Amino acid sequence: RGRKKVREGYGILLGEKSKTGRQKMQGTGLWDEGIAQRYRMMLFADGEEVFVEDINAGVAPEQRGLKRVRRGFKRKEVVDVLARGGKLSFGEALRCRVRYLSDGMTFGRRKFVDEVFQGSRERFGAKRKSGSRPIRGVGWQQKQSQLYSMRQLVKDALG
């Protein structure tokens, strides 16, 4: 519940409106459709470390160095996140998916997950035809980059 409320707040903060025109997100659909990326870009842009010229160094202006006045993200990290539109890289998304490793039963490429499913077919109902379920909320566009889990985790998938 708390996560849903927080995400609704970010939706309002970032100017997202639902189909009804009210400033409220329904579920996490909009979160996966762009709010998360915009929020991440905002965090990185606002969280960049800040330097100022060290005027108290006791040296001539041309020899002065920079003094860090606020710790934060390195400039290169900020530029990389903004260039990707806030989307996680493959490695970053993988590190965020710890829950898929523990609760998803198996984790990997579609072929691998389907092979494990066939090996443990007796554990699943007769209606289930395949084992692989795509990992949600990552935003991978290329099929060859997608990873799958045997269970489709819905609640708190960003573990």
Salt bridges, closest charged atoms under 4 A:
GLU16 OE1 - ARG38 NH1 3.10
GLU48 OE1 - ARG75 NH1 2.94
GLU49 OE1 - ARG68 NH1 3.31
GLU49 OE1 - LYS74 NZ 3.49
GLU53 OE2 - ARG64 NH1 3.53
ASP80 OD2 - LYS76 NZ 3.00
GLU92 OE2 - ARG40 NH2 3.29
GLU92 OE1 - ARG84 NH2 2.86
ASP103 OD2 - ARG99 NE 2.90
ASP156 OD1 - ARG3 NH1 3.60
